[in-house]
Amino acid sequence: MSPRTGRPPKGEQSRTGKITIRVSEQEAQKIQECADKMNSTRTDAIMAGIDLLKADLDKK
């Protein structure tokens, strides 16, 4: 049996950090709508938003 069990990581890096946030029902719905339009997960939608914010901040 393989010593590595469990779900394999998506993408090139495993995600070991964890952040827990509280959101309103409307914010949760916005995140879900974005994920649905991207045909992706909520995590991937949030990460895409973070990437856009970082790119915008780096321009300044």
mmCIF file of the N, C-alpha and C atoms, coordinates in Angstrom:
data_MODEL
# 
_entry.id   MODEL 
# 
loop_
_atom_site.group_PDB 
_atom_site.id 
_atom_site.type_symbol 
_atom_site.label_atom_id 
_atom_site.label_alt_id 
_atom_site.label_comp_id 
_atom_site.label_asym_id 
_atom_site.label_entity_id 
_atom_site.label_seq_id 
_atom_site.pdbx_PDB_ins_code 
_atom_site.Cartn_x 
_atom_site.Cartn_y 
_atom_site.Cartn_z 
_atom_site.occupancy 
_atom_site.B_iso_or_equiv 
_atom_site.pdbx_formal_charge 
_atom_site.auth_seq_id 
_atom_site.auth_comp_id 
_atom_site.auth_asym_id 
_atom_site.auth_atom_id 
_atom_site.pdbx_PDB_model_num 
ATOM 1   N N  . MET A 1 1  ? 0.838   -1.182 0.000   1.00 0.00 ? 1  MET A N  1 
ATOM 2   C CA . MET A 1 1  ? 0.000   0.000  0.000   1.00 0.00 ? 1  MET A CA 1 
ATOM 3   C C  . MET A 1 1  ? 0.880   1.241  0.000   1.00 0.00 ? 1  MET A C  1 
ATOM 4   N N  . SER A 1 2  ? 0.434   2.255  -0.691  1.00 0.00 ? 2  SER A N  1 
ATOM 5   C CA . SER A 1 2  ? 1.173   3.504  -0.801  1.00 0.00 ? 2  SER A CA 1 
ATOM 6   C C  . SER A 1 2  ? 1.171   4.249  0.536   1.00 0.00 ? 2  SER A C  1 
ATOM 7   N N  . PRO A 1 3  ? 2.329   4.832  0.917   1.00 0.00 ? 3  PRO A N  1 
ATOM 8   C CA . PRO A 1 3  ? 2.360   5.584  2.174   1.00 0.00 ? 3  PRO A CA 1 
ATOM 9   C C  . PRO A 1 3  ? 1.568   6.888  2.097   1.00 0.00 ? 3  PRO A C  1 
ATOM 10  N N  . ARG A 1 4  ? 1.342   7.393  0.879   1.00 0.00 ? 4  ARG A N  1 
ATOM 11  C CA . ARG A 1 4  ? 0.578   8.634  0.704   1.00 0.00 ? 4  ARG A CA 1 
ATOM 12  C C  . ARG A 1 4  ? -0.878  8.282  0.446   1.00 0.00 ? 4  ARG A C  1 
ATOM 13  N N  . THR A 1 5  ? -1.723  8.619  1.364   1.00 0.00 ? 5  THR A N  1 
ATOM 14  C CA . THR A 1 5  ? -3.143  8.363  1.181   1.00 0.00 ? 5  THR A CA 1 
ATOM 15  C C  . THR A 1 5  ? -3.892  9.682  1.215   1.00 0.00 ? 5  THR A C  1 
ATOM 16  N N  . GLY A 1 6  ? -5.119  9.649  0.799   1.00 0.00 ? 6  GLY A N  1 
ATOM 17  C CA . GLY A 1 6  ? -5.918  10.865 0.800   1.00 0.00 ? 6  GLY A CA 1 
ATOM 18  C C  . GLY A 1 6  ? -6.040  11.439 -0.594  1.00 0.00 ? 6  GLY A C  1 
ATOM 19  N N  . ARG A 1 7  ? -6.665  12.579 -0.640  1.00 0.00 ? 7  ARG A N  1 
ATOM 20  C CA . ARG A 1 7  ? -6.936  13.234 -1.913  1.00 0.00 ? 7  ARG A CA 1 
ATOM 21  C C  . ARG A 1 7  ? -5.671  13.887 -2.454  1.00 0.00 ? 7  ARG A C  1 
ATOM 22  N N  . PRO A 1 8  ? -5.364  13.674 -3.733  1.00 0.00 ? 8  PRO A N  1 
ATOM 23  C CA . PRO A 1 8  ? -4.177  14.319 -4.316  1.00 0.00 ? 8  PRO A CA 1 
ATOM 24  C C  . PRO A 1 8  ? -4.411  15.813 -4.502  1.00 0.00 ? 8  PRO A C  1 
ATOM 25  N N  . PRO A 1 9  ? -3.350  16.621 -4.418  1.00 0.00 ? 9  PRO A N  1 
ATOM 26  C CA . PRO A 1 9  ? -3.512  18.070 -4.574  1.00 0.00 ? 9  PRO A CA 1 
ATOM 27  C C  . PRO A 1 9  ? -3.879  18.435 -6.009  1.00 0.00 ? 9  PRO A C  1 
ATOM 28  N N  . LYS A 1 10 ? -4.708  19.484 -6.144  1.00 0.00 ? 10 LYS A N  1 
ATOM 29  C CA . LYS A 1 10 ? -5.030  20.023 -7.465  1.00 0.00 ? 10 LYS A CA 1 
ATOM 30  C C  . LYS A 1 10 ? -3.936  20.993 -7.848  1.00 0.00 ? 10 LYS A C  1 
ATOM 31  N N  . GLY A 1 11 ? -3.553  20.994 -9.100  1.00 0.00 ? 11 GLY A N  1 
ATOM 32  C CA . GLY A 1 11 ? -2.553  21.957 -9.554  1.00 0.00 ? 11 GLY A CA 1 
ATOM 33  C C  . GLY A 1 11 ? -1.146  21.533 -9.204  1.00 0.00 ? 11 GLY A C  1 
ATOM 34  N N  . GLU A 1 12 ? -0.235  22.499 -9.313  1.00 0.00 ? 12 GLU A N  1 
ATOM 35  C CA . GLU A 1 12 ? 1.180   22.197 -9.140  1.00 0.00 ? 12 GLU A CA 1 
ATOM 36  C C  . GLU A 1 12 ? 1.639   22.231 -7.691  1.00 0.00 ? 12 GLU A C  1 
ATOM 37  N N  . GLN A 1 13 ? 0.875   22.867 -6.803  1.00 0.00 ? 13 GLN A N  1 
ATOM 38  C CA . GLN A 1 13 ? 1.263   22.977 -5.398  1.00 0.00 ? 13 GLN A CA 1 
ATOM 39  C C  . GLN A 1 13 ? 0.161   22.450 -4.503  1.00 0.00 ? 13 GLN A C  1 
ATOM 40  N N  . SER A 1 14 ? 0.558   21.782 -3.418  1.00 0.00 ? 14 SER A N  1 
ATOM 41  C CA . SER A 1 14 ? -0.454  21.402 -2.447  1.00 0.00 ? 14 SER A CA 1 
ATOM 42  C C  . SER A 1 14 ? -0.744  22.608 -1.565  1.00 0.00 ? 14 SER A C  1 
ATOM 43  N N  . ARG A 1 15 ? -1.960  22.712 -1.135  1.00 0.00 ? 15 ARG A N  1 
ATOM 44  C CA . ARG A 1 15 ? -2.374  23.840 -0.292  1.00 0.00 ? 15 ARG A CA 1 
ATOM 45  C C  . ARG A 1 15 ? -2.449  23.349 1.146   1.00 0.00 ? 15 ARG A C  1 
ATOM 46  N N  . THR A 1 16 ? -1.512  23.805 1.950   1.00 0.00 ? 16 THR A N  1 
ATOM 47  C CA . THR A 1 16 ? -1.474  23.353 3.337   1.00 0.00 ? 16 THR A CA 1 
ATOM 48  C C  . THR A 1 16 ? -1.985  24.410 4.306   1.00 0.00 ? 16 THR A C  1 
ATOM 49  N N  . GLY A 1 17 ? -2.002  25.677 3.898   1.00 0.00 ? 17 GLY A N  1 
ATOM 50  C CA . GLY A 1 17 ? -2.491  26.742 4.767   1.00 0.00 ? 17 GLY A CA 1 
ATOM 51  C C  . GLY A 1 17 ? -4.009  26.767 4.783   1.00 0.00 ? 17 GLY A C  1 
ATOM 52  N N  . LYS A 1 18 ? -4.556  27.291 5.873   1.00 0.00 ? 18 LYS A N  1 
ATOM 53  C CA . LYS A 1 18 ? -6.008  27.358 5.987   1.00 0.00 ? 18 LYS A CA 1 
ATOM 54  C C  . LYS A 1 18 ? -6.387  28.709 6.577   1.00 0.00 ? 18 LYS A C  1 
ATOM 55  N N  . ILE A 1 19 ? -7.359  29.367 5.948   1.00 0.00 ? 19 ILE A N  1 
ATOM 56  C CA . ILE A 1 19 ? -7.886  30.636 6.425   1.00 0.00 ? 19 ILE A CA 1 
ATOM 57  C C  . ILE A 1 19 ? -9.397  30.478 6.538   1.00 0.00 ? 19 ILE A C  1 
ATOM 58  N N  . THR A 1 20 ? -9.928  30.842 7.670   1.00 0.00 ? 20 THR A N  1 
ATOM 59  C CA . THR A 1 20 ? -11.367 30.781 7.876   1.00 0.00 ? 20 THR A CA 1 
ATOM 60  C C  . THR A 1 20 ? -11.892 32.202 7.987   1.00 0.00 ? 20 THR A C  1 
ATOM 61  N N  . ILE A 1 21 ? -12.903 32.525 7.180   1.00 0.00 ? 21 ILE A N  1 
ATOM 62  C CA . ILE A 1 21 ? -13.500 33.859 7.231   1.00 0.00 ? 21 ILE A CA 1 
ATOM 63  C C  . ILE A 1 21 ? -15.006 33.732 7.401   1.00 0.00 ? 21 ILE A C  1 
ATOM 64  N N  . ARG A 1 22 ? -15.594 34.783 7.931   1.00 0.00 ? 22 ARG A N  1 
ATOM 65  C CA . ARG A 1 22 ? -17.048 34.842 8.055   1.00 0.00 ? 22 ARG A CA 1 
ATOM 66  C C  . ARG A 1 22 ? -17.564 35.753 6.949   1.00 0.00 ? 22 ARG A C  1 
ATOM 67  N N  . VAL A 1 23 ? -18.575 35.294 6.240   1.00 0.00 ? 23 VAL A N  1 
ATOM 68  C CA . VAL A 1 23 ? -19.175 36.087 5.174   1.00 0.00 ? 23 VAL A CA 1 
ATOM 69  C C  . VAL A 1 23 ? -20.686 36.105 5.366   1.00 0.00 ? 23 VAL A C  1 
ATOM 70  N N  . SER A 1 24 ? -21.307 37.158 4.845   1.00 0.00 ? 24 SER A N  1 
ATOM 71  C CA . SER A 1 24 ? -22.770 37.231 4.887   1.00 0.00 ? 24 SER A CA 1 
ATOM 72  C C  . SER A 1 24 ? -23.340 36.260 3.853   1.00 0.00 ? 24 SER A C  1 
ATOM 73  N N  . GLU A 1 25 ? -24.628 36.044 3.934   1.00 0.00 ? 25 GLU A N  1 
ATOM 74  C CA . GLU A 1 25 ? -25.290 35.167 2.969   1.00 0.00 ? 25 GLU A CA 1 
ATOM 75  C C  . GLU A 1 25 ? -25.145 35.723 1.550   1.00 0.00 ? 25 GLU A C  1 
ATOM 76  N N  . GLN A 1 26 ? -25.232 37.054 1.414   1.00 0.00 ? 26 GLN A N  1 
ATOM 77  C CA . GLN A 1 26 ? -25.098 37.686 0.096   1.00 0.00 ? 26 GLN A CA 1 
ATOM 78  C C  . GLN A 1 26 ? -23.678 37.518 -0.444  1.00 0.00 ? 26 GLN A C  1 
ATOM 79  N N  . GLU A 1 27 ? -22.674 37.665 0.407   1.00 0.00 ? 27 GLU A N  1 
ATOM 80  C CA . GLU A 1 27 ? -21.285 37.488 -0.028  1.00 0.00 ? 27 GLU A CA 1 
ATOM 81  C C  . GLU A 1 27 ? -21.022 36.044 -0.442  1.00 0.00 ? 27 GLU A C  1 
ATOM 82  N N  . ALA A 1 28 ? -21.569 35.107 0.328   1.00 0.00 ? 28 ALA A N  1 
ATOM 83  C CA . ALA A 1 28 ? -21.412 33.689 -0.018  1.00 0.00 ? 28 ALA A CA 1 
ATOM 84  C C  . ALA A 1 28 ? -22.067 33.395 -1.362  1.00 0.00 ? 28 ALA A C  1 
ATOM 85  N N  . GLN A 1 29 ? -23.219 34.023 -1.611  1.00 0.00 ? 29 GLN A N  1 
ATOM 86  C CA . GLN A 1 29 ? -23.910 33.826 -2.890  1.00 0.00 ? 29 GLN A CA 1 
ATOM 87  C C  . GLN A 1 29 ? -23.097 34.399 -4.046  1.00 0.00 ? 29 GLN A C  1 
ATOM 88  N N  . LYS A 1 30 ? -22.486 35.576 -3.846  1.00 0.00 ? 30 LYS A N  1 
ATOM 89  C CA . LYS A 1 30 ? -21.636 36.170 -4.884  1.00 0.00 ? 30 LYS A CA 1 
ATOM 90  C C  . LYS A 1 30 ? -20.471 35.248 -5.223  1.00 0.00 ? 30 LYS A C  1 
ATOM 91  N N  . ILE A 1 31 ? -19.837 34.695 -4.197  1.00 0.00 ? 31 ILE A N  1 
ATOM 92  C CA . ILE A 1 31 ? -18.709 33.785 -4.415  1.00 0.00 ? 31 ILE A CA 1 
ATOM 93  C C  . ILE A 1 31 ? -19.172 32.567 -5.200  1.00 0.00 ? 31 ILE A C  1 
ATOM 94  N N  . GLN A 1 32 ? -20.323 32.011 -4.823  1.00 0.00 ? 32 GLN A N  1 
ATOM 95  C CA . GLN A 1 32 ? -20.837 30.827 -5.506  1.00 0.00 ? 32 GLN A CA 1 
ATOM 96  C C  . GLN A 1 32 ? -21.192 31.139 -6.954  1.00 0.00 ? 32 GLN A C  1 
ATOM 97  N N  . GLU A 1 33 ? -21.795 32.309 -7.202  1.00 0.00 ? 33 GLU A N  1 
ATOM 98  C CA . GLU A 1 33 ? -22.140 32.700 -8.576  1.00 0.00 ? 33 GLU A CA 1 
ATOM 99  C C  . GLU A 1 33 ? -20.890 32.830 -9.439  1.00 0.00 ? 33 GLU A C  1 
ATOM 100 N N  . CYS A 1 34 ? -19.841 33.427 -8.882  1.00 0.00 ? 34 CYS A N  1 
ATOM 101 C CA . CYS A 1 34 ? -18.580 33.551 -9.628  1.00 0.00 ? 34 CYS A CA 1 
ATOM 102 C C  . CYS A 1 34 ? -18.007 32.173 -9.936  1.00 0.00 ? 34 CYS A C  1 
ATOM 103 N N  . ALA A 1 35 ? -18.019 31.299 -8.944  1.00 0.00 ? 35 ALA A N  1 
ATOM 104 C CA . ALA A 1 35 ? -17.492 29.947 -9.144  1.00 0.00 ? 35 ALA A CA 1 
ATOM 105 C C  . ALA A 1 35 ? -18.296 29.208 -10.208 1.00 0.00 ? 35 ALA A C  1 
ATOM 106 N N  . ASP A 1 36 ? -19.610 29.362 -10.176 1.00 0.00 ? 36 ASP A N  1 
ATOM 107 C CA . ASP A 1 36 ? -20.456 28.701 -11.175 1.00 0.00 ? 36 ASP A CA 1 
ATOM 108 C C  . ASP A 1 36 ? -20.152 29.215 -12.582 1.00 0.00 ? 36 ASP A C  1 
ATOM 109 N N  . LYS A 1 37 ? -19.997 30.534 -12.725 1.00 0.00 ? 37 LYS A N  1 
ATOM 110 C CA . LYS A 1 37 ? -19.698 31.111 -14.040 1.00 0.00 ? 37 LYS A CA 1 
ATOM 111 C C  . LYS A 1 37 ? -18.327 30.688 -14.544 1.00 0.00 ? 37 LYS A C  1 
ATOM 112 N N  . MET A 1 38 ? -17.384 30.481 -13.604 1.00 0.00 ? 38 MET A N  1 
ATOM 113 C CA . MET A 1 38 ? -16.041 30.032 -13.972 1.00 0.00 ? 38 MET A CA 1 
ATOM 114 C C  . MET A 1 38 ? -15.989 28.521 -14.173 1.00 0.00 ? 38 MET A C  1 
ATOM 115 N N  . ASN A 1 39 ? -17.093 27.840 -13.825 1.00 0.00 ? 39 ASN A N  1 
ATOM 116 C CA . ASN A 1 39 ? -17.129 26.379 -13.846 1.00 0.00 ? 39 ASN A CA 1 
ATOM 117 C C  . ASN A 1 39 ? -16.002 25.834 -12.968 1.00 0.00 ? 39 ASN A C  1 
ATOM 118 N N  . SER A 1 40 ? -15.929 26.361 -11.760 1.00 0.00 ? 40 SER A N  1 
ATOM 119 C CA . SER A 1 40 ? -14.818 26.084 -10.864 1.00 0.00 ? 40 SER A CA 1 
ATOM 120 C C  . SER A 1 40 ? -15.328 25.973 -9.432  1.00 0.00 ? 40 SER A C  1 
ATOM 121 N N  . THR A 1 41 ? -14.389 25.843 -8.500  1.00 0.00 ? 41 THR A N  1 
ATOM 122 C CA . THR A 1 41 ? -14.745 25.781 -7.086  1.00 0.00 ? 41 THR A CA 1 
ATOM 123 C C  . THR A 1 41 ? -14.757 27.178 -6.485  1.00 0.00 ? 41 THR A C  1 
ATOM 124 N N  . ARG A 1 42 ? -15.355 27.300 -5.319  1.00 0.00 ? 42 ARG A N  1 
ATOM 125 C CA . ARG A 1 42 ? -15.344 28.586 -4.618  1.00 0.00 ? 42 ARG A CA 1 
ATOM 126 C C  . ARG A 1 42 ? -13.921 28.989 -4.275  1.00 0.00 ? 42 ARG A C  1 
ATOM 127 N N  . THR A 1 43 ? -13.097 28.030 -3.884  1.00 0.00 ? 43 THR A N  1 
ATOM 128 C CA . THR A 1 43 ? -11.700 28.332 -3.568  1.00 0.00 ? 43 THR A CA 1 
ATOM 129 C C  . THR A 1 43 ? -10.992 28.917 -4.778  1.00 0.00 ? 43 THR A C  1 
ATOM 130 N N  . ASP A 1 44 ? -11.176 28.305 -5.938  1.00 0.00 ? 44 ASP A N  1 
ATOM 131 C CA . ASP A 1 44 ? -10.523 28.810 -7.151  1.00 0.00 ? 44 ASP A CA 1 
ATOM 132 C C  . ASP A 1 44 ? -11.043 30.194 -7.531  1.00 0.00 ? 44 ASP A C  1 
ATOM 133 N N  . ALA A 1 45 ? -12.331 30.456 -7.302  1.00 0.00 ? 45 ALA A N  1 
ATOM 134 C CA . ALA A 1 45 ? -12.887 31.779 -7.586  1.00 0.00 ? 45 ALA A CA 1 
ATOM 135 C C  . ALA A 1 45 ? -12.264 32.826 -6.667  1.00 0.00 ? 45 ALA A C  1 
ATOM 136 N N  . ILE A 1 46 ? -12.128 32.498 -5.402  1.00 0.00 ? 46 ILE A N  1 
ATOM 137 C CA . ILE A 1 46 ? -11.509 33.426 -4.449  1.00 0.00 ? 46 ILE A CA 1 
ATOM 138 C C  . ILE A 1 46 ? -10.047 33.654 -4.805  1.00 0.00 ? 46 ILE A C  1 
ATOM 139 N N  . MET A 1 47 ? -9.325  32.600 -5.167  1.00 0.00 ? 47 MET A N  1 
ATOM 140 C CA . MET A 1 47 ? -7.915  32.744 -5.536  1.00 0.00 ? 47 MET A CA 1 
ATOM 141 C C  . MET A 1 47 ? -7.767  33.606 -6.790  1.00 0.00 ? 47 MET A C  1 
ATOM 142 N N  . ALA A 1 48 ? -8.688  33.475 -7.746  1.00 0.00 ? 48 ALA A N  1 
ATOM 143 C CA . ALA A 1 48 ? -8.648  34.318 -8.949  1.00 0.00 ? 48 ALA A CA 1 
ATOM 144 C C  . ALA A 1 48 ? -8.853  35.782 -8.572  1.00 0.00 ? 48 ALA A C  1 
ATOM 145 N N  . GLY A 1 49 ? -9.756  36.041 -7.634  1.00 0.00 ? 49 GLY A N  1 
ATOM 146 C CA . GLY A 1 49 ? -9.968  37.405 -7.163  1.00 0.00 ? 49 GLY A CA 1 
ATOM 147 C C  . GLY A 1 49 ? -8.741  37.967 -6.474  1.00 0.00 ? 49 GLY A C  1 
ATOM 148 N N  . ILE A 1 50 ? -8.070  37.151 -5.695  1.00 0.00 ? 50 ILE A N  1 
ATOM 149 C CA . ILE A 1 50 ? -6.843  37.581 -5.022  1.00 0.00 ? 50 ILE A CA 1 
ATOM 150 C C  . ILE A 1 50 ? -5.769  37.901 -6.056  1.00 0.00 ? 50 ILE A C  1 
ATOM 151 N N  . ASP A 1 51 ? -5.659  37.066 -7.088  1.00 0.00 ? 51 ASP A N  1 
ATOM 152 C CA . ASP A 1 51 ? -4.673  37.318 -8.150  1.00 0.00 ? 51 ASP A CA 1 
ATOM 153 C C  . ASP A 1 51 ? -4.957  38.639 -8.867  1.00 0.00 ? 51 ASP A C  1 
ATOM 154 N N  . LEU A 1 52 ? -6.239  38.926 -9.139  1.00 0.00 ? 52 LEU A N  1 
ATOM 155 C CA . LEU A 1 52 ? -6.605  40.195 -9.782  1.00 0.00 ? 52 LEU A CA 1 
ATOM 156 C C  . LEU A 1 52 ? -6.271  41.382 -8.887  1.00 0.00 ? 52 LEU A C  1 
ATOM 157 N N  . LEU A 1 53 ? -6.564  41.269 -7.605  1.00 0.00 ? 53 LEU A N  1 
ATOM 158 C CA . LEU A 1 53 ? -6.264  42.348 -6.665  1.00 0.00 ? 53 LEU A CA 1 
ATOM 159 C C  . LEU A 1 53 ? -4.768  42.587 -6.574  1.00 0.00 ? 53 LEU A C  1 
ATOM 160 N N  . LYS A 1 54 ? -3.989  41.516 -6.490  1.00 0.00 ? 54 LYS A N  1 
ATOM 161 C CA . LYS A 1 54 ? -2.532  41.651 -6.400  1.00 0.00 ? 54 LYS A CA 1 
ATOM 162 C C  . LYS A 1 54 ? -1.973  42.304 -7.654  1.00 0.00 ? 54 LYS A C  1 
ATOM 163 N N  . ALA A 1 55 ? -2.450  41.891 -8.829  1.00 0.00 ? 55 ALA A N  1 
ATOM 164 C CA . ALA A 1 55 ? -1.983  42.485 -10.088 1.00 0.00 ? 55 ALA A CA 1 
ATOM 165 C C  . ALA A 1 55 ? -2.304  43.975 -10.129 1.00 0.00 ? 55 ALA A C  1 
ATOM 166 N N  . ASP A 1 56 ? -3.484  44.349 -9.655  1.00 0.00 ? 56 ASP A N  1 
ATOM 167 C CA . ASP A 1 56 ? -3.870  45.759 -9.628  1.00 0.00 ? 56 ASP A CA 1 
ATOM 168 C C  . ASP A 1 56 ? -2.996  46.549 -8.655  1.00 0.00 ? 56 ASP A C  1 
ATOM 169 N N  . LEU A 1 57 ? -2.722  45.990 -7.501  1.00 0.00 ? 57 LEU A N  1 
ATOM 170 C CA . LEU A 1 57 ? -1.882  46.674 -6.511  1.00 0.00 ? 57 LEU A CA 1 
ATOM 171 C C  . LEU A 1 57 ? -0.434  46.784 -6.973  1.00 0.00 ? 57 LEU A C  1 
ATOM 172 N N  . ASP A 1 58 ? 0.046   45.788 -7.705  1.00 0.00 ? 58 ASP A N  1 
ATOM 173 C CA . ASP A 1 58 ? 1.427   45.811 -8.198  1.00 0.00 ? 58 ASP A CA 1 
ATOM 174 C C  . ASP A 1 58 ? 1.627   46.873 -9.280  1.00 0.00 ? 58 ASP A C  1 
ATOM 175 N N  . LYS A 1 59 ? 0.546   47.254 -9.974  1.00 0.00 ? 59 LYS A N  1 
ATOM 176 C CA . LYS A 1 59 ? 0.635   48.287 -11.005 1.00 0.00 ? 59 LYS A CA 1 
ATOM 177 C C  . LYS A 1 59 ? 0.891   49.660 -10.408 1.00 0.00 ? 59 LYS A C  1 
ATOM 178 N N  . LYS A 1 60 ? 0.465   49.855 -9.179  1.00 0.00 ? 60 LYS A N  1 
ATOM 179 C CA . LYS A 1 60 ? 0.558   51.179 -8.544  1.00 0.00 ? 60 LYS A CA 1 
ATOM 180 C C  . LYS A 1 60 ? 1.924   51.452 -7.992  1.00 0.00 ? 60 LYS A C  1 
# 
